[in-house]
Amino acid sequence: MIMSKNEIKETEEKEQVEKFFKTKVGQEWYEGLGIVDYVKSEAPDFKIKTINGVTIALEITKFIAENKNFKFSQALTRIGNKICKEAEKKYNLQMHMLIDKYDDRKFSIR
């Protein structure tokens, strides 16, 4: 069966979240937030329920930037911080963004 682009994207997003939750960082995040369930949706990509009844929106964005000196990560961090502050100020919405470069050693399943 041939999958559509959307079906491929949905499958990849689900696999990425499942793999993330199997990493050490993902397990710490899962336990720290008290996650009891997560459901695939479209906007956001996932809705996460915590033990306290809080719903967390998780949006996956694929971003690839090749740069030898990694200055782009500093810029992305500044932009991410600005977005989080603006969302809280304007909409009383507390957000967190995880911006990191991919490192096989850090994100490998152990």
C-alpha positions, 0 to 999 in steps of 0.5 A: 500500500502506498502512503500519502505524504500526510500519512508518512508525516503522521507515522514519522511524528508518532515514531519520533515521539515514541523514540524520544520517550525511550531516551533518558531525556525523554523519560525524565521529561515524561516522569517530571511532567507526570504524563499519563497519556498522549494522543496524536492529533493534527494541530498540535501534533500531540495532546499530552495529559498529565496526572494533574489533569493538565493538557500539554500541546506538543508540536513537532517541527523538522528543522535542519541547519548545517553550520560548522560553528553552531551559531544558529542554535544560539539564535534559535534559543533567543527566538524560542525564549522570545516566543515563550515570553510573548505567548505568556504575556499576550495569551497567558500561555506557558510554553516550553521549547526544546531546541537541541542539535541531534546527537546520536550519543545523547538521544540513543535508546539505552 
